[in-house]
Amino acid sequence: MYVYYIQMGKNMAQRFMFIYALIIFLSQFFVVINTSDIPNNSNRNSPKEDVFCNSNDDCPTILYYVSKCVYNFCEYW
């Protein structure tokens, strides 16, 4: 009976380690998915960058981004 409890403890530890590794592995994909919508300078098809401007004040402000008027278009960093 005592041997059964020891074996059950090893199986539980292996299950927790597997779940822990699975969470770490899957969290990498969630980070990539959540950061893929950040605008960058190379993507001119983004609706955020197609705003015409004459000065930096013409660019709409977006939370957590710095906007600048570059070549009469708003760009966000």
N, CA, C and O of each residue as an XYZ file, in Angstrom:
308
protein
N       0.818     -1.193      0.000
C       0.000      0.000      0.000
C       0.864      1.260      0.000
O       0.539      2.227     -0.688
N       1.961      1.261      0.762
C       2.853      2.407      0.836
C       3.524      2.668     -0.509
O       3.730      3.819     -0.894
N       3.861      1.600     -1.218
C       4.496      1.725     -2.531
C       3.527      2.386     -3.515
O       3.954      3.157     -4.375
N       2.258      2.099     -3.400
C       1.255      2.693     -4.282
C       1.221      4.214     -4.111
O       1.130      4.937     -5.103
N       1.294      4.714     -2.870
C       1.282      6.156     -2.630
C       2.537      6.832     -3.173
O       2.464      7.950     -3.685
N       3.676      6.176     -3.067
C       4.910      6.735     -3.625
C       4.799      6.830     -5.144
O       5.173      7.842     -5.738
N       4.285      5.775     -5.766
C       4.125      5.782     -7.223
C       3.114      6.847     -7.650
O       3.308      7.501     -8.675
N       2.052      7.027     -6.889
C       1.053      8.029     -7.220
C       1.655      9.435     -7.108
O       1.321     10.315     -7.901
N       2.526      9.645     -6.142
C       3.192     10.939     -5.991
C       4.101     11.248     -7.166
O       4.171     12.397     -7.602
N       4.797     10.252     -7.685
C       5.657     10.459     -8.851
C       4.816     10.791    -10.080
O       5.193     11.657    -10.871
N       3.692     10.118    -10.246
C       2.826     10.399    -11.386
C       2.243     11.808    -11.304
O       2.134     12.494    -12.320
N       1.873     12.238    -10.110
C       1.329     13.588     -9.951
C       2.393     14.628    -10.286
O       2.099     15.632    -10.936
N       3.618     14.392     -9.847
C       4.694     15.338    -10.143
C       4.956     15.404    -11.642
O       5.207     16.482    -12.180
N       4.899     14.272    -12.313
C       5.106     14.265    -13.764
C       3.974     15.001    -14.475
O       4.213     15.698    -15.461
N       2.764     14.853    -13.992
C       1.636     15.569    -14.600
C       1.784     17.077    -14.434
O       1.560     17.834    -15.378
N       2.162     17.512    -13.235
C       2.348     18.943    -13.009
C       3.481     19.502    -13.867
O       3.366     20.606    -14.399
N       4.560     18.762    -14.002
C       5.668     19.218    -14.843
C       5.240     19.302    -16.306
O       5.646     20.223    -17.014
N       4.430     18.357    -16.766
C       3.951     18.385    -18.145
C       3.048     19.595    -18.374
O       3.188     20.287    -19.383
N       2.130     19.856    -17.454
C       1.228     21.003    -17.582
C       2.022     22.308    -17.523
O       1.737     23.242    -18.273
N       3.008     22.376    -16.643
C       3.848     23.564    -16.525
C       4.606     23.820    -17.830
O       4.655     24.956    -18.301
N       5.194     22.782    -18.413
C       5.915     22.924    -19.681
C       4.960     23.299    -20.810
O       5.324     24.080    -21.689
N       3.754     22.758    -20.801
C       2.769     23.071    -21.832
C       2.343     24.544    -21.758
O       2.189     25.196    -22.790
N       2.156     25.058    -20.560
C       1.789     26.466    -20.396
C       2.904     27.371    -20.907
O       2.636     28.353    -21.599
N       4.145     27.052    -20.573
C       5.266     27.861    -21.053
C       5.359     27.799    -22.570
O       5.597     28.820    -23.214
N       5.177     26.632    -23.144
C       5.265     26.476    -24.598
C       4.157     27.250    -25.303
O       4.426     27.928    -26.295
N       2.921     27.168    -24.819
C       1.801     27.844    -25.473
C       1.812     29.355    -25.261
O       1.290     30.095    -26.095
N       2.390     29.821    -24.170
C       2.412     31.261    -23.917
C       3.256     32.002    -24.941
O       3.014     33.184    -25.185
N       4.230     31.353    -25.541
C       5.040     31.998    -26.576
C       4.188     32.355    -27.783
O       4.399     33.404    -28.392
N       3.240     31.517    -28.139
C       2.383     31.795    -29.277
C       1.421     32.941    -28.989
O       1.103     33.719    -29.888
N       0.954     33.055    -27.748
C       0.056     34.150    -27.400
C       0.778     35.489    -27.462
O       0.184     36.494    -27.853
N       2.040     35.514    -27.086
C       2.816     36.751    -27.166
C       2.990     37.165    -28.615
O       2.866     38.347    -28.936
N       3.275     36.217    -29.496
C       3.447     36.530    -30.915
C       2.135     37.012    -31.515
O       2.133     37.949    -32.313
N       1.031     36.399    -31.153
C      -0.269     36.802    -31.693
C      -0.639     38.202    -31.216
O      -1.153     38.999    -32.001
N      -0.389     38.520    -29.947
C      -0.791     39.814    -29.403
C       0.090     40.961    -29.872
O      -0.361     42.107    -29.865
N       1.325     40.701    -30.278
C       2.202     41.777    -30.721
C       2.260     41.901    -32.229
O       3.016     42.728    -32.739
N       1.496     41.116    -32.959
C       1.575     41.174    -34.414
C       0.805     42.346    -35.003
O       0.981     42.639    -36.185
N      -0.039     43.032    -34.239
C      -0.813     44.141    -34.786
C      -0.177     45.507    -34.532
O      -0.807     46.532    -34.791
N       1.060     45.538    -34.032
C       1.742     46.802    -33.806
C       2.181     47.366    -35.154
O       2.829     46.662    -35.928
N       1.845     48.612    -35.449
C       2.242     49.168    -36.745
C       3.741     49.407    -36.807
O       4.366     49.726    -35.796
N       4.305     49.257    -37.966
C       5.718     49.537    -38.166
C       5.890     50.369    -39.426
O       4.936     50.574    -40.177
N       7.073     50.836    -39.649
C       7.314     51.745    -40.766
C       7.290     51.044    -42.111
O       7.067     51.702    -43.127
N       7.509     49.745    -42.162
C       7.567     49.044    -43.440
C       6.186     48.672    -43.971
O       6.049     48.337    -45.147
N       5.172     48.725    -43.129
C       3.831     48.333    -43.558
C       3.028     49.586    -43.895
O       2.431     50.193    -43.006
N       3.005     49.977    -45.158
C       2.276     51.175    -45.554
C       0.794     50.900    -45.761
O       0.046     51.834    -46.050
N       0.340     49.662    -45.624
C      -1.069     49.330    -45.802
C      -1.877     49.498    -44.521
O      -3.096     49.322    -44.527
N      -1.217     49.831    -43.441
C      -1.919     49.992    -42.178
C      -2.775     51.252    -42.216
O      -2.284     52.306    -42.620
N      -4.039     51.175    -41.806
C      -4.890     52.371    -41.829
C      -4.398     53.459    -40.887
O      -4.732     54.629    -41.072
N      -3.615     53.099    -39.888
C      -3.098     54.095    -38.969
C      -2.054     54.985    -39.644
O      -1.858     56.125    -39.222
N      -1.394     54.495    -40.667
C      -0.325     55.246    -41.311
C      -0.782     55.977    -42.561
O       0.025     56.685    -43.164
N      -2.012     55.846    -42.974
C      -2.488     56.486    -44.188
C      -3.158     57.829    -43.912
O      -3.956     58.304    -44.720
N      -2.842     58.432    -42.792
C      -3.432     59.712    -42.440
C      -2.529     60.820    -42.981
O      -1.341     60.874    -42.661
N      -3.092     61.685    -43.787
C      -2.337     62.800    -44.352
C      -2.172     63.883    -43.294
O      -3.098     64.150    -42.528
N      -0.986     64.515    -43.247
C      -0.736     65.539    -42.242
C       0.220     66.595    -42.792
O       0.962     66.357    -43.745
N       0.177     67.758    -42.166
C       1.123     68.833    -42.475
C       2.085     69.078    -41.325
O       3.188     69.582    -41.533
N       1.675     68.727    -40.120
C       2.535     68.874    -38.945
C       2.244     67.726    -37.986
O       1.327     66.935    -38.208
N       3.033     67.642    -36.922
C       2.835     66.575    -35.936
C       1.499     66.703    -35.209
O       0.964     65.706    -34.724
N       0.964     67.894    -35.131
C      -0.322     68.106    -34.455
C      -1.497     67.543    -35.244
O      -2.561     67.299    -34.675
N      -1.322     67.334    -36.537
C      -2.400     66.780    -37.363
C      -2.587     65.281    -37.168
O      -3.640     64.740    -37.506
N      -1.588     64.611    -36.631
C      -1.667     63.153    -36.455
C      -2.538     62.818    -35.251
O      -2.356     63.401    -34.182
N      -3.479     61.892    -35.403
C      -4.288     61.488    -34.246
C      -3.433     60.726    -33.250
O      -2.542     59.965    -33.627
N      -3.713     60.938    -31.986
C      -2.941     60.258    -30.953
C      -3.535     58.890    -30.683
O      -4.752     58.735    -30.582
N      -2.672     57.913    -30.569
C      -3.061     56.547    -30.232
C      -2.309     56.177    -28.967
O      -1.104     56.409    -28.863
N      -3.007     55.611    -28.020
C      -2.433     55.270    -26.730
C      -1.220     54.369    -26.901
O      -1.269     53.417    -27.681
N      -0.137     54.646    -26.193
C       1.118     53.898    -26.175
C       1.948     54.059    -27.443
O       2.944     53.351    -27.594
N       1.594     54.944    -28.351
C       2.375     55.157    -29.572
C       2.796     56.615    -29.669
O       2.091     57.514    -29.211
N       3.945     56.827    -30.266
C       4.414     58.170    -30.573
C       4.133     58.409    -32.039
O       4.531     57.604    -32.881
N       3.459     59.493    -32.363
C       3.117     59.776    -33.757
C       3.914     60.974    -34.246
O       4.109     61.954    -33.527
N       4.367     60.868    -35.487
C       5.099     61.963    -36.121
C       4.653     62.088    -37.555
O       4.270     61.100    -38.183
N       4.699     63.288    -38.071
C       4.371     63.545    -39.466
C       5.660     63.444    -40.279
O       6.552     64.282    -40.149
N       5.750     62.415    -41.114
C       6.936     62.182    -41.932
C       6.493     62.118    -43.382
O       5.682     61.271    -43.758
N       7.027     63.013    -44.190
C       6.671     63.094    -45.612
C       5.149     63.185    -45.808
O       4.585     62.525    -46.681
N       4.517     63.991    -45.004
C       3.070     64.261    -45.065
C       2.187     63.058    -44.759
O       1.021     63.031    -45.153
N       2.725     62.074    -44.067
C       1.936     60.942    -43.583
C       2.272     60.698    -42.121
O       3.421     60.845    -41.704
N       1.266     60.326    -41.353
C       1.487     60.022    -39.942
C       2.114     58.640    -39.805
O       1.646     57.664    -40.390
N       3.174     58.582    -39.026
C       3.810     57.303    -38.729
C       3.848     57.132    -37.223
O       3.985     58.099    -36.475
N       3.727     55.894    -36.795
C       3.632     55.578    -35.369
C       4.768     54.662    -34.954
O       5.122     53.721    -35.664
N       5.340     54.961    -33.772
C       6.372     54.104    -33.206
C       5.961     53.681    -31.836
O       6.692     52.948    -31.171
